[in-house]
Amino acid sequence: MRLDKYLKVSRIIKRRAVANEACDNGRVTINGRVAKAGTVVNVNDEVTIAFGDKLFAFRILSINENAKKEDTASMYEIMTDKIKS
């Protein structure tokens, strides 16, 4: 699954256009490398997103094309949710 679609389906970012923009601006990394919106994600990938002065890092646990709102929390594991210093 594409990175921008995963971010939307998992409800980490609400709209795919916003996820696409974050990727295009170099604010998203997968396993330490800057990722584009079309990058394919895999289970156990570590993704980090920079939102302004905040870092949000998570590990992908599952990939579901059509996830219900109740199931999205089980798609990833939060590793870091902190403010950059």
PDB file of N, CA, C and O in Angstrom:
ATOM      1  N   MET A   1       0.843  -1.164   0.000  1.00  0.00           N
ATOM      2  CA  MET A   1       0.000   0.000   0.000  1.00  0.00           C
ATOM      3  C   MET A   1       0.897   1.238   0.000  1.00  0.00           C
ATOM      4  O   MET A   1       1.959   1.253   0.622  1.00  0.00           O
ATOM      5  N   ARG A   2       0.451   2.269  -0.704  1.00  0.00           N
ATOM      6  CA  ARG A   2       1.187   3.527  -0.747  1.00  0.00           C
ATOM      7  C   ARG A   2       1.180   4.196   0.626  1.00  0.00           C
ATOM      8  O   ARG A   2       0.230   4.048   1.395  1.00  0.00           O
ATOM      9  N   LEU A   3       2.236   4.925   0.921  1.00  0.00           N
ATOM     10  CA  LEU A   3       2.370   5.598   2.207  1.00  0.00           C
ATOM     11  C   LEU A   3       1.236   6.581   2.453  1.00  0.00           C
ATOM     12  O   LEU A   3       0.649   6.579   3.535  1.00  0.00           O
ATOM     13  N   ASP A   4       0.913   7.424   1.468  1.00  0.00           N
ATOM     14  CA  ASP A   4      -0.139   8.423   1.685  1.00  0.00           C
ATOM     15  C   ASP A   4      -1.489   7.766   1.944  1.00  0.00           C
ATOM     16  O   ASP A   4      -2.272   8.261   2.755  1.00  0.00           O
ATOM     17  N   LYS A   5      -1.766   6.661   1.266  1.00  0.00           N
ATOM     18  CA  LYS A   5      -3.031   5.957   1.494  1.00  0.00           C
ATOM     19  C   LYS A   5      -3.043   5.312   2.875  1.00  0.00           C
ATOM     20  O   LYS A   5      -4.073   5.325   3.548  1.00  0.00           O
ATOM     21  N   TYR A   6      -1.920   4.750   3.308  1.00  0.00           N
ATOM     22  CA  TYR A   6      -1.844   4.142   4.641  1.00  0.00           C
ATOM     23  C   TYR A   6      -2.102   5.180   5.722  1.00  0.00           C
ATOM     24  O   TYR A   6      -2.836   4.918   6.674  1.00  0.00           O
ATOM     25  N   LEU A   7      -1.501   6.356   5.579  1.00  0.00           N
ATOM     26  CA  LEU A   7      -1.696   7.406   6.577  1.00  0.00           C
ATOM     27  C   LEU A   7      -3.158   7.817   6.667  1.00  0.00           C
ATOM     28  O   LEU A   7      -3.648   8.137   7.749  1.00  0.00           O
ATOM     29  N   LYS A   8      -3.855   7.811   5.540  1.00  0.00           N
ATOM     30  CA  LYS A   8      -5.273   8.166   5.542  1.00  0.00           C
ATOM     31  C   LYS A   8      -6.135   7.033   6.088  1.00  0.00           C
ATOM     32  O   LYS A   8      -6.993   7.267   6.939  1.00  0.00           O
ATOM     33  N   VAL A   9      -5.919   5.807   5.610  1.00  0.00           N
ATOM     34  CA  VAL A   9      -6.728   4.663   6.046  1.00  0.00           C
ATOM     35  C   VAL A   9      -6.567   4.423   7.542  1.00  0.00           C
ATOM     36  O   VAL A   9      -7.540   4.088   8.219  1.00  0.00           O
ATOM     37  N   SER A  10      -5.358   4.588   8.068  1.00  0.00           N
ATOM     38  CA  SER A  10      -5.104   4.373   9.491  1.00  0.00           C
ATOM     39  C   SER A  10      -5.545   5.567  10.334  1.00  0.00           C
ATOM     40  O   SER A  10      -5.485   5.522  11.563  1.00  0.00           O
ATOM     41  N   ARG A  11      -5.984   6.628   9.673  1.00  0.00           N
ATOM     42  CA  ARG A  11      -6.477   7.853  10.305  1.00  0.00           C
ATOM     43  C   ARG A  11      -5.398   8.576  11.119  1.00  0.00           C
ATOM     44  O   ARG A  11      -5.709   9.280  12.079  1.00  0.00           O
ATOM     45  N   ILE A  12      -4.146   8.401  10.736  1.00  0.00           N
ATOM     46  CA  ILE A  12      -3.065   9.182  11.332  1.00  0.00           C
ATOM     47  C   ILE A  12      -3.149  10.603  10.786  1.00  0.00           C
ATOM     48  O   ILE A  12      -2.978  11.574  11.523  1.00  0.00           O
ATOM     49  N   ILE A  13      -3.415  10.714   9.484  1.00  0.00           N
ATOM     50  CA  ILE A  13      -3.687  12.001   8.843  1.00  0.00           C
ATOM     51  C   ILE A  13      -5.061  11.873   8.198  1.00  0.00           C
ATOM     52  O   ILE A  13      -5.337  10.889   7.512  1.00  0.00           O
ATOM     53  N   LYS A  14      -5.923  12.866   8.415  1.00  0.00           N
ATOM     54  CA  LYS A  14      -7.328  12.734   8.027  1.00  0.00           C
ATOM     55  C   LYS A  14      -7.584  12.717   6.529  1.00  0.00           C
ATOM     56  O   LYS A  14      -8.487  12.019   6.068  1.00  0.00           O
ATOM     57  N   ARG A  15      -6.808  13.471   5.762  1.00  0.00           N
ATOM     58  CA  ARG A  15      -7.049  13.530   4.320  1.00  0.00           C
ATOM     59  C   ARG A  15      -5.807  13.087   3.556  1.00  0.00           C
ATOM     60  O   ARG A  15      -4.678  13.373   3.955  1.00  0.00           O
ATOM     61  N   ARG A  16      -6.038  12.388   2.458  1.00  0.00           N
ATOM     62  CA  ARG A  16      -4.930  11.871   1.660  1.00  0.00           C
ATOM     63  C   ARG A  16      -4.130  13.005   1.037  1.00  0.00           C
ATOM     64  O   ARG A  16      -2.914  12.887   0.887  1.00  0.00           O
ATOM     65  N   ALA A  17      -4.786  14.100   0.672  1.00  0.00           N
ATOM     66  CA  ALA A  17      -4.082  15.243   0.091  1.00  0.00           C
ATOM     67  C   ALA A  17      -3.103  15.841   1.099  1.00  0.00           C
ATOM     68  O   ALA A  17      -2.008  16.262   0.725  1.00  0.00           O
ATOM     69  N   VAL A  18      -3.485  15.880   2.352  1.00  0.00           N
ATOM     70  CA  VAL A  18      -2.599  16.401   3.401  1.00  0.00           C
ATOM     71  C   VAL A  18      -1.431  15.438   3.614  1.00  0.00           C
ATOM     72  O   VAL A  18      -0.293  15.871   3.795  1.00  0.00           O
ATOM     73  N   ALA A  19      -1.710  14.133   3.592  1.00  0.00           N
ATOM     74  CA  ALA A  19      -0.647  13.130   3.722  1.00  0.00           C
ATOM     75  C   ALA A  19       0.330  13.239   2.559  1.00  0.00           C
ATOM     76  O   ALA A  19       1.544  13.145   2.743  1.00  0.00           O
ATOM     77  N   ASN A  20      -0.213  13.438   1.352  1.00  0.00           N
ATOM     78  CA  ASN A  20       0.605  13.598   0.158  1.00  0.00           C
ATOM     79  C   ASN A  20       1.508  14.820   0.283  1.00  0.00           C
ATOM     80  O   ASN A  20       2.689  14.764  -0.062  1.00  0.00           O
ATOM     81  N   GLU A  21       0.957  15.909   0.770  1.00  0.00           N
ATOM     82  CA  GLU A  21       1.722  17.152   0.938  1.00  0.00           C
ATOM     83  C   GLU A  21       2.833  16.982   1.971  1.00  0.00           C
ATOM     84  O   GLU A  21       3.948  17.461   1.768  1.00  0.00           O
ATOM     85  N   ALA A  22       2.532  16.304   3.073  1.00  0.00           N
ATOM     86  CA  ALA A  22       3.553  16.063   4.104  1.00  0.00           C
ATOM     87  C   ALA A  22       4.715  15.259   3.529  1.00  0.00           C
ATOM     88  O   ALA A  22       5.877  15.537   3.824  1.00  0.00           O
ATOM     89  N   CYS A  23       4.396  14.271   2.715  1.00  0.00           N
ATOM     90  CA  CYS A  23       5.442  13.447   2.088  1.00  0.00           C
ATOM     91  C   CYS A  23       6.258  14.268   1.094  1.00  0.00           C
ATOM     92  O   CYS A  23       7.485  14.169   1.061  1.00  0.00           O
ATOM     93  N   ASP A  24       5.577  15.078   0.286  1.00  0.00           N
ATOM     94  CA  ASP A  24       6.268  15.893  -0.719  1.00  0.00           C
ATOM     95  C   ASP A  24       7.201  16.919  -0.088  1.00  0.00           C
ATOM     96  O   ASP A  24       8.207  17.293  -0.691  1.00  0.00           O
ATOM     97  N   ASN A  25       6.877  17.377   1.115  1.00  0.00           N
ATOM     98  CA  ASN A  25       7.706  18.367   1.808  1.00  0.00           C
ATOM     99  C   ASN A  25       8.819  17.731   2.627  1.00  0.00           C
ATOM    100  O   ASN A  25       9.534  18.438   3.337  1.00  0.00           O
ATOM    101  N   GLY A  26       8.984  16.417   2.547  1.00  0.00           N
ATOM    102  CA  GLY A  26      10.085  15.735   3.227  1.00  0.00           C
ATOM    103  C   GLY A  26       9.906  15.603   4.721  1.00  0.00           C
ATOM    104  O   GLY A  26      10.892  15.468   5.447  1.00  0.00           O
ATOM    105  N   ARG A  27       8.671  15.637   5.203  1.00  0.00           N
ATOM    106  CA  ARG A  27       8.419  15.554   6.639  1.00  0.00           C
ATOM    107  C   ARG A  27       8.157  14.132   7.113  1.00  0.00           C
ATOM    108  O   ARG A  27       7.946  13.915   8.306  1.00  0.00           O
ATOM    109  N   VAL A  28       8.165  13.157   6.202  1.00  0.00           N
ATOM    110  CA  VAL A  28       7.881  11.766   6.563  1.00  0.00           C
ATOM    111  C   VAL A  28       9.085  10.901   6.215  1.00  0.00           C
ATOM    112  O   VAL A  28       9.629  10.986   5.114  1.00  0.00           O
ATOM    113  N   THR A  29       9.494  10.067   7.169  1.00  0.00           N
ATOM    114  CA  THR A  29      10.589   9.128   6.916  1.00  0.00           C
ATOM    115  C   THR A  29      10.117   7.707   7.222  1.00  0.00           C
ATOM    116  O   THR A  29       9.289   7.484   8.105  1.00  0.00           O
ATOM    117  N   ILE A  30      10.658   6.763   6.477  1.00  0.00           N
ATOM    118  CA  ILE A  30      10.419   5.345   6.738  1.00  0.00           C
ATOM    119  C   ILE A  30      11.769   4.702   6.979  1.00  0.00           C
ATOM    120  O   ILE A  30      12.651   4.745   6.121  1.00  0.00           O
ATOM    121  N   ASN A  31      11.924   4.112   8.138  1.00  0.00           N
ATOM    122  CA  ASN A  31      13.175   3.457   8.539  1.00  0.00           C
ATOM    123  C   ASN A  31      14.373   4.394   8.365  1.00  0.00           C
ATOM    124  O   ASN A  31      15.447   3.962   7.945  1.00  0.00           O
ATOM    125  N   GLY A  32      14.186   5.675   8.689  1.00  0.00           N
ATOM    126  CA  GLY A  32      15.274   6.643   8.649  1.00  0.00           C
ATOM    127  C   GLY A  32      15.524   7.302   7.312  1.00  0.00           C
ATOM    128  O   GLY A  32      16.411   8.149   7.209  1.00  0.00           O
ATOM    129  N   ARG A  33      14.772   6.946   6.282  1.00  0.00           N
ATOM    130  CA  ARG A  33      14.951   7.544   4.954  1.00  0.00           C
ATOM    131  C   ARG A  33      13.730   8.378   4.597  1.00  0.00           C
ATOM    132  O   ARG A  33      12.599   7.978   4.872  1.00  0.00           O
ATOM    133  N   VAL A  34      13.953   9.527   3.991  1.00  0.00           N
ATOM    134  CA  VAL A  34      12.849  10.378   3.553  1.00  0.00           C
ATOM    135  C   VAL A  34      12.017   9.606   2.540  1.00  0.00           C
ATOM    136  O   VAL A  34      12.551   8.999   1.612  1.00  0.00           O
ATOM    137  N   ALA A  35      10.682   9.637   2.733  1.00  0.00           N
ATOM    138  CA  ALA A  35       9.791   8.845   1.890  1.00  0.00           C
ATOM    139  C   ALA A  35       8.864   9.731   1.078  1.00  0.00           C
ATOM    140  O   ALA A  35       8.392  10.764   1.551  1.00  0.00           O
ATOM    141  N   LYS A  36       8.613   9.312  -0.144  1.00  0.00           N
ATOM    142  CA  LYS A  36       7.648  10.002  -0.996  1.00  0.00           C
ATOM    143  C   LYS A  36       6.275   9.369  -0.772  1.00  0.00           C
ATOM    144  O   LYS A  36       6.162   8.306  -0.162  1.00  0.00           O
ATOM    145  N   ALA A  37       5.236  10.037  -1.273  1.00  0.00           N
ATOM    146  CA  ALA A  37       3.861   9.568  -1.079  1.00  0.00           C
ATOM    147  C   ALA A  37       3.637   8.188  -1.685  1.00  0.00           C
ATOM    148  O   ALA A  37       2.837   7.411  -1.163  1.00  0.00           O
ATOM    149  N   GLY A  38       4.317   7.874  -2.760  1.00  0.00           N
ATOM    150  CA  GLY A  38       4.124   6.603  -3.449  1.00  0.00           C
ATOM    151  C   GLY A  38       4.957   5.455  -2.907  1.00  0.00           C
ATOM    152  O   GLY A  38       4.882   4.344  -3.433  1.00  0.00           O
ATOM    153  N   THR A  39       5.738   5.692  -1.883  1.00  0.00           N
ATOM    154  CA  THR A  39       6.561   4.643  -1.299  1.00  0.00           C
ATOM    155  C   THR A  39       5.667   3.547  -0.727  1.00  0.00           C
ATOM    156  O   THR A  39       4.692   3.832  -0.032  1.00  0.00           O
ATOM    157  N   VAL A  40       6.000   2.310  -1.018  1.00  0.00           N
ATOM    158  CA  VAL A  40       5.217   1.185  -0.530  1.00  0.00           C
ATOM    159  C   VAL A  40       5.627   0.884   0.913  1.00  0.00           C
ATOM    160  O   VAL A  40       6.812   0.751   1.219  1.00  0.00           O
ATOM    161  N   VAL A  41       4.626   0.778   1.792  1.00  0.00           N
ATOM    162  CA  VAL A  41       4.899   0.466   3.193  1.00  0.00           C
ATOM    163  C   VAL A  41       4.725  -1.020   3.438  1.00  0.00           C
ATOM    164  O   VAL A  41       3.941  -1.687   2.763  1.00  0.00           O
ATOM    165  N   ASN A  42       5.462  -1.528   4.409  1.00  0.00           N
ATOM    166  CA  ASN A  42       5.411  -2.937   4.780  1.00  0.00           C
ATOM    167  C   ASN A  42       5.208  -3.047   6.291  1.00  0.00           C
ATOM    168  O   ASN A  42       5.456  -2.093   7.028  1.00  0.00           O
ATOM    169  N   VAL A  43       4.761  -4.204   6.740  1.00  0.00           N
ATOM    170  CA  VAL A  43       4.620  -4.463   8.167  1.00  0.00           C
ATOM    171  C   VAL A  43       6.001  -4.348   8.807  1.00  0.00           C
ATOM    172  O   VAL A  43       6.996  -4.778   8.223  1.00  0.00           O
ATOM    173  N   ASN A  44       6.064  -3.778   9.990  1.00  0.00           N
ATOM    174  CA  ASN A  44       7.278  -3.553  10.794  1.00  0.00           C
ATOM    175  C   ASN A  44       8.112  -2.363  10.323  1.00  0.00           C
ATOM    176  O   ASN A  44       9.193  -2.135  10.864  1.00  0.00           O
ATOM    177  N   ASP A  45       7.648  -1.598   9.336  1.00  0.00           N
ATOM    178  CA  ASP A  45       8.332  -0.359   8.977  1.00  0.00           C
ATOM    179  C   ASP A  45       8.143   0.657  10.096  1.00  0.00           C
ATOM    180  O   ASP A  45       7.079   0.722  10.712  1.00  0.00           O
ATOM    181  N   GLU A  46       9.181   1.450  10.357  1.00  0.00           N
ATOM    182  CA  GLU A  46       9.105   2.508  11.357  1.00  0.00           C
ATOM    183  C   GLU A  46       8.969   3.840  10.634  1.00  0.00           C
ATOM    184  O   GLU A  46       9.854   4.233   9.874  1.00  0.00           O
ATOM    185  N   VAL A  47       7.864   4.529  10.871  1.00  0.00           N
ATOM    186  CA  VAL A  47       7.542   5.772  10.182  1.00  0.00           C
ATOM    187  C   VAL A  47       7.612   6.914  11.181  1.00  0.00           C
ATOM    188  O   VAL A  47       7.128   6.796  12.307  1.00  0.00           O
ATOM    189  N   THR A  48       8.219   8.025  10.764  1.00  0.00           N
ATOM    190  CA  THR A  48       8.291   9.227  11.588  1.00  0.00           C
ATOM    191  C   THR A  48       7.732  10.389  10.791  1.00  0.00           C
ATOM    192  O   THR A  48       8.074  10.578   9.624  1.00  0.00           O
ATOM    193  N   ILE A  49       6.863  11.171  11.433  1.00  0.00           N
ATOM    194  CA  ILE A  49       6.261  12.339  10.793  1.00  0.00           C
ATOM    195  C   ILE A  49       6.574  13.560  11.642  1.00  0.00           C
ATOM    196  O   ILE A  49       6.405  13.542  12.861  1.00  0.00           O
ATOM    197  N   ALA A  50       7.031  14.618  10.989  1.00  0.00           N
ATOM    198  CA  ALA A  50       7.316  15.884  11.676  1.00  0.00           C
ATOM    199  C   ALA A  50       6.161  16.847  11.407  1.00  0.00           C
ATOM    200  O   ALA A  50       5.959  17.285  10.275  1.00  0.00           O
ATOM    201  N   PHE A  51       5.403  17.172  12.463  1.00  0.00           N
ATOM    202  CA  PHE A  51       4.318  18.147  12.384  1.00  0.00           C
ATOM    203  C   PHE A  51       4.798  19.404  13.094  1.00  0.00           C
ATOM    204  O   PHE A  51       4.707  19.487  14.319  1.00  0.00           O
ATOM    205  N   GLY A  52       5.301  20.375  12.360  1.00  0.00           N
ATOM    206  CA  GLY A  52       5.815  21.596  13.005  1.00  0.00           C
ATOM    207  C   GLY A  52       6.946  21.251  13.948  1.00  0.00           C
ATOM    208  O   GLY A  52       7.993  20.778  13.508  1.00  0.00           O
ATOM    209  N   ASP A  53       6.753  21.483  15.251  1.00  0.00           N
ATOM    210  CA  ASP A  53       7.793  21.173  16.233  1.00  0.00           C
ATOM    211  C   ASP A  53       7.522  19.856  16.961  1.00  0.00           C
ATOM    212  O   ASP A  53       8.127  19.586  17.999  1.00  0.00           O
ATOM    213  N   LYS A  54       6.621  19.038  16.426  1.00  0.00           N
ATOM    214  CA  LYS A  54       6.255  17.779  17.049  1.00  0.00           C
ATOM    215  C   LYS A  54       6.688  16.597  16.179  1.00  0.00           C
ATOM    216  O   LYS A  54       6.545  16.629  14.957  1.00  0.00           O
ATOM    217  N   LEU A  55       7.215  15.566  16.820  1.00  0.00           N
ATOM    218  CA  LEU A  55       7.590  14.329  16.131  1.00  0.00           C
ATOM    219  C   LEU A  55       6.633  13.223  16.543  1.00  0.00           C
ATOM    220  O   LEU A  55       6.341  13.050  17.726  1.00  0.00           O
ATOM    221  N   PHE A  56       6.146  12.476  15.560  1.00  0.00           N
ATOM    222  CA  PHE A  56       5.259  11.354  15.817  1.00  0.00           C
ATOM    223  C   PHE A  56       5.849  10.146  15.114  1.00  0.00           C
ATOM    224  O   PHE A  56       5.939  10.121  13.887  1.00  0.00           O
ATOM    225  N   ALA A  57       6.249   9.149  15.882  1.00  0.00           N
ATOM    226  CA  ALA A  57       6.859   7.950  15.316  1.00  0.00           C
ATOM    227  C   ALA A  57       6.018   6.734  15.671  1.00  0.00           C
ATOM    228  O   ALA A  57       5.523   6.610  16.792  1.00  0.00           O
ATOM    229  N   PHE A  58       5.863   5.837  14.701  1.00  0.00           N
ATOM    230  CA  PHE A  58       5.071   4.636  14.936  1.00  0.00           C
ATOM    231  C   PHE A  58       5.602   3.483  14.090  1.00  0.00           C
ATOM    232  O   PHE A  58       6.314   3.691  13.108  1.00  0.00           O
ATOM    233  N   ARG A  59       5.243   2.266  14.489  1.00  0.00           N
ATOM    234  CA  ARG A  59       5.606   1.048  13.761  1.00  0.00           C
ATOM    235  C   ARG A  59       4.327   0.477  13.157  1.00  0.00           C
ATOM    236  O   ARG A  59       3.296   0.410  13.825  1.00  0.00           O
ATOM    237  N   ILE A  60       4.396   0.071  11.906  1.00  0.00           N
ATOM    238  CA  ILE A  60       3.240  -0.497  11.216  1.00  0.00           C
ATOM    239  C   ILE A  60       3.068  -1.951  11.650  1.00  0.00           C
ATOM    240  O   ILE A  60       3.982  -2.764  11.511  1.00  0.00           O
ATOM    241  N   LEU A  61       1.883  -2.266  12.179  1.00  0.00           N
ATOM    242  CA  LEU A  61       1.590  -3.626  12.629  1.00  0.00           C
ATOM    243  C   LEU A  61       0.773  -4.414  11.614  1.00  0.00           C
ATOM    244  O   LEU A  61       0.931  -5.629  11.491  1.00  0.00           O
ATOM    245  N   SER A  62      -0.105  -3.718  10.883  1.00  0.00           N
ATOM    246  CA  SER A  62      -0.895  -4.397   9.859  1.00  0.00           C
ATOM    247  C   SER A  62      -1.285  -3.398   8.776  1.00  0.00           C
ATOM    248  O   SER A  62      -1.283  -2.186   8.988  1.00  0.00           O
ATOM    249  N   ILE A  63      -1.616  -3.941   7.618  1.00  0.00           N
ATOM    250  CA  ILE A  63      -2.018  -3.109   6.484  1.00  0.00           C
ATOM    251  C   ILE A  63      -3.382  -3.608   6.016  1.00  0.00           C
ATOM    252  O   ILE A  63      -3.513  -4.739   5.549  1.00  0.00           O
ATOM    253  N   ASN A  64      -4.390  -2.756   6.145  1.00  0.00           N
ATOM    254  CA  ASN A  64      -5.755  -3.086   5.725  1.00  0.00           C
ATOM    255  C   ASN A  64      -6.201  -2.050   4.714  1.00  0.00           C
ATOM    256  O   ASN A  64      -6.110  -0.850   4.971  1.00  0.00           O
ATOM    257  N   GLU A  65      -6.683  -2.501   3.568  1.00  0.00           N
ATOM    258  CA  GLU A  65      -7.145  -1.580   2.526  1.00  0.00           C
ATOM    259  C   GLU A  65      -8.347  -0.767   2.986  1.00  0.00           C
ATOM    260  O   GLU A  65      -8.427   0.433   2.721  1.00  0.00           O
ATOM    261  N   ASN A  66      -9.274  -1.412   3.669  1.00  0.00           N
ATOM    262  CA  ASN A  66     -10.493  -0.749   4.129  1.00  0.00           C
ATOM    263  C   ASN A  66     -10.675  -1.039   5.607  1.00  0.00           C
ATOM    264  O   ASN A  66     -11.261  -2.056   5.978  1.00  0.00           O
ATOM    265  N   ALA A  67     -10.180  -0.155   6.443  1.00  0.00           N
ATOM    266  CA  ALA A  67     -10.265  -0.367   7.881  1.00  0.00           C
ATOM    267  C   ALA A  67     -11.387   0.466   8.484  1.00  0.00           C
ATOM    268  O   ALA A  67     -11.582   1.628   8.127  1.00  0.00           O
ATOM    269  N   LYS A  68     -12.118  -0.150   9.400  1.00  0.00           N
ATOM    270  CA  LYS A  68     -13.142   0.585  10.133  1.00  0.00           C
ATOM    271  C   LYS A  68     -12.461   1.440  11.191  1.00  0.00           C
ATOM    272  O   LYS A  68     -11.322   1.174  11.577  1.00  0.00           O
ATOM    273  N   LYS A  69     -13.155   2.454  11.650  1.00  0.00           N
ATOM    274  CA  LYS A  69     -12.590   3.374  12.635  1.00  0.00           C
ATOM    275  C   LYS A  69     -12.118   2.630  13.885  1.00  0.00           C
ATOM    276  O   LYS A  69     -11.080   2.964  14.456  1.00  0.00           O
ATOM    277  N   GLU A  70     -12.880   1.628  14.303  1.00  0.00           N
ATOM    278  CA  GLU A  70     -12.527   0.867  15.508  1.00  0.00           C
ATOM    279  C   GLU A  70     -11.252   0.036  15.319  1.00  0.00           C
ATOM    280  O   GLU A  70     -10.557  -0.264  16.290  1.00  0.00           O
ATOM    281  N   ASP A  71     -10.948  -0.333  14.081  1.00  0.00           N
ATOM    282  CA  ASP A  71      -9.809  -1.206  13.802  1.00  0.00           C
ATOM    283  C   ASP A  71      -8.507  -0.450  13.557  1.00  0.00           C
ATOM    284  O   ASP A  71      -7.440  -1.063  13.509  1.00  0.00           O
ATOM    285  N   THR A  72      -8.577   0.861  13.403  1.00  0.00           N
ATOM    286  CA  THR A  72      -7.373   1.606  13.025  1.00  0.00           C
ATOM    287  C   THR A  72      -6.316   1.630  14.116  1.00  0.00           C
ATOM    288  O   THR A  72      -5.126   1.667  13.805  1.00  0.00           O
ATOM    289  N   ALA A  73      -6.704   1.609  15.369  1.00  0.00           N
ATOM    290  CA  ALA A  73      -5.724   1.644  16.458  1.00  0.00           C
ATOM    291  C   ALA A  73      -4.832   0.411  16.462  1.00  0.00           C
ATOM    292  O   ALA A  73      -3.705   0.467  16.955  1.00  0.00           O
ATOM    293  N   SER A  74      -5.316  -0.696  15.921  1.00  0.00           N
ATOM    294  CA  SER A  74      -4.511  -1.917  15.895  1.00  0.00           C
ATOM    295  C   SER A  74      -3.602  -1.996  14.668  1.00  0.00           C
ATOM    296  O   SER A  74      -2.859  -2.965  14.508  1.00  0.00           O
ATOM    297  N   MET A  75      -3.659  -0.984  13.804  1.00  0.00           N
ATOM    298  CA  MET A  75      -2.828  -0.993  12.597  1.00  0.00           C
ATOM    299  C   MET A  75      -1.406  -0.506  12.859  1.00  0.00           C
ATOM    300  O   MET A  75      -0.501  -0.782  12.071  1.00  0.00           O
ATOM    301  N   TYR A  76      -1.204   0.215  13.960  1.00  0.00           N
ATOM    302  CA  TYR A  76       0.128   0.753  14.251  1.00  0.00           C
ATOM    303  C   TYR A  76       0.362   0.819  15.753  1.00  0.00           C
ATOM    304  O   TYR A  76      -0.573   0.790  16.553  1.00  0.00           O
ATOM    305  N   GLU A  77       1.640   0.910  16.109  1.00  0.00           N
ATOM    306  CA  GLU A  77       2.054   1.029  17.503  1.00  0.00           C
ATOM    307  C   GLU A  77       2.838   2.329  17.640  1.00  0.00           C
ATOM    308  O   GLU A  77       3.835   2.530  16.946  1.00  0.00           O
ATOM    309  N   ILE A  78       2.397   3.205  18.523  1.00  0.00           N
ATOM    310  CA  ILE A  78       3.074   4.488  18.724  1.00  0.00           C
ATOM    311  C   ILE A  78       4.387   4.252  19.457  1.00  0.00           C
ATOM    312  O   ILE A  78       4.425   3.612  20.508  1.00  0.00           O
ATOM    313  N   MET A  79       5.464   4.782  18.880  1.00  0.00           N
ATOM    314  CA  MET A  79       6.781   4.659  19.489  1.00  0.00           C
ATOM    315  C   MET A  79       7.173   5.956  20.188  1.00  0.00           C
ATOM    316  O   MET A  79       7.697   5.921  21.301  1.00  0.00           O
ATOM    317  N   THR A  80       6.928   7.096  19.553  1.00  0.00           N
ATOM    318  CA  THR A  80       7.279   8.402  20.104  1.00  0.00           C
ATOM    319  C   THR A  80       6.216   9.412  19.714  1.00  0.00           C
ATOM    320  O   THR A  80       5.715   9.408  18.590  1.00  0.00           O
ATOM    321  N   ASP A  81       5.887  10.266  20.651  1.00  0.00           N
ATOM    322  CA  ASP A  81       4.966  11.357  20.396  1.00  0.00           C
ATOM    323  C   ASP A  81       5.445  12.516  21.261  1.00  0.00           C
ATOM    324  O   ASP A  81       4.947  12.725  22.367  1.00  0.00           O
ATOM    325  N   LYS A  82       6.420  13.268  20.744  1.00  0.00           N
ATOM    326  CA  LYS A  82       7.049  14.284  21.575  1.00  0.00           C
ATOM    327  C   LYS A  82       7.311  15.559  20.801  1.00  0.00           C
ATOM    328  O   LYS A  82       7.231  15.590  19.573  1.00  0.00           O
ATOM    329  N   ILE A  83       7.622  16.593  21.531  1.00  0.00           N
ATOM    330  CA  ILE A  83       7.972  17.893  20.944  1.00  0.00           C
ATOM    331  C   ILE A  83       9.476  17.945  20.762  1.00  0.00           C
ATOM    332  O   ILE A  83      10.234  17.586  21.664  1.00  0.00           O
ATOM    333  N   LYS A  84       9.911  18.399  19.577  1.00  0.00           N
ATOM    334  CA  LYS A  84      11.353  18.528  19.290  1.00  0.00           C
ATOM    335  C   LYS A  84      11.959  19.571  20.215  1.00  0.00           C
ATOM    336  O   LYS A  84      11.309  20.551  20.578  1.00  0.00           O
ATOM    337  N   SER A  85      13.192  19.350  20.585  1.00  0.00           N
ATOM    338  CA  SER A  85      13.875  20.341  21.417  1.00  0.00           C
ATOM    339  C   SER A  85      15.119  20.849  20.764  1.00  0.00           C
ATOM    340  O   SER A  85      15.814  21.691  21.331  1.00  0.00           O
TER     341      SER A  85
END
